[in-house]
Amino acid sequence: MKAAELKDLTVEELSRKAGELRENLFNLKIRRRAGTLESVSDVTKSKRDLARILTLLTQKNGSSKAQRKAGKPPATSEKKA
């Protein structure tokens, strides 16, 4: 999955895709433990796709750490007399 393709999706579609990928990743891990997985690289690809989607969701929701920190007023160390 390409990041450029994902940027066009809405937040709801990205959330749905993230859920599908989590389920797929779970199934791949079970198949790997059972020894029926043909390609172990599928697990890595699924992890990366999920990370891409979660990154885009964070960007679209605007809830990054830098933005949260920027919204807080700076702490002052004034002493009360």
FENMO-V32208 format. One record per residue. RES is the residue in one small letter. PSI is psi in whole degrees, 0 to 359 (999 if undefined). Layout:
res:RES psi:PSI
res:RES psi:PSI
//
This chain:
res:m psi:132
res:k psi:146
res:a psi:326
res:a psi:324
res:e psi:324
res:l psi:331
res:k psi:335
res:d psi:347
res:l psi:154
res:t psi:171
res:v psi:319
res:e psi:317
res:e psi:321
res:l psi:320
res:s psi:319
res:r psi:317
res:k psi:323
res:a psi:318
res:g psi:318
res:e psi:318
res:l psi:323
res:r psi:317
res:e psi:317
res:n psi:317
res:l psi:320
res:f psi:314
res:n psi:322
res:l psi:319
res:k psi:322
res:i psi:316
res:r psi:326
res:r psi:318
res:r psi:326
res:a psi:346
res:g psi:14
res:t psi:3
res:l psi:127
res:e psi:322
res:s psi:113
res:v psi:337
res:s psi:342
res:d psi:326
res:v psi:315
res:t psi:317
res:k psi:320
res:s psi:320
res:k psi:317
res:r psi:319
res:d psi:318
res:l psi:319
res:a psi:319
res:r psi:314
res:i psi:316
res:l psi:325
res:t psi:315
res:l psi:322
res:l psi:318
res:t psi:318
res:q psi:318
res:k psi:327
res:n psi:342
res:g psi:35
res:s psi:53
res:s psi:162
res:k psi:321
res:a psi:320
res:q psi:324
res:r psi:320
res:k psi:323
res:a psi:332
res:g psi:342
res:k psi:141
res:p psi:148
res:p psi:144
res:a psi:133
res:t psi:149
res:s psi:46
res:e psi:139
res:k psi:138
res:k psi:133
res:a psi:999
//
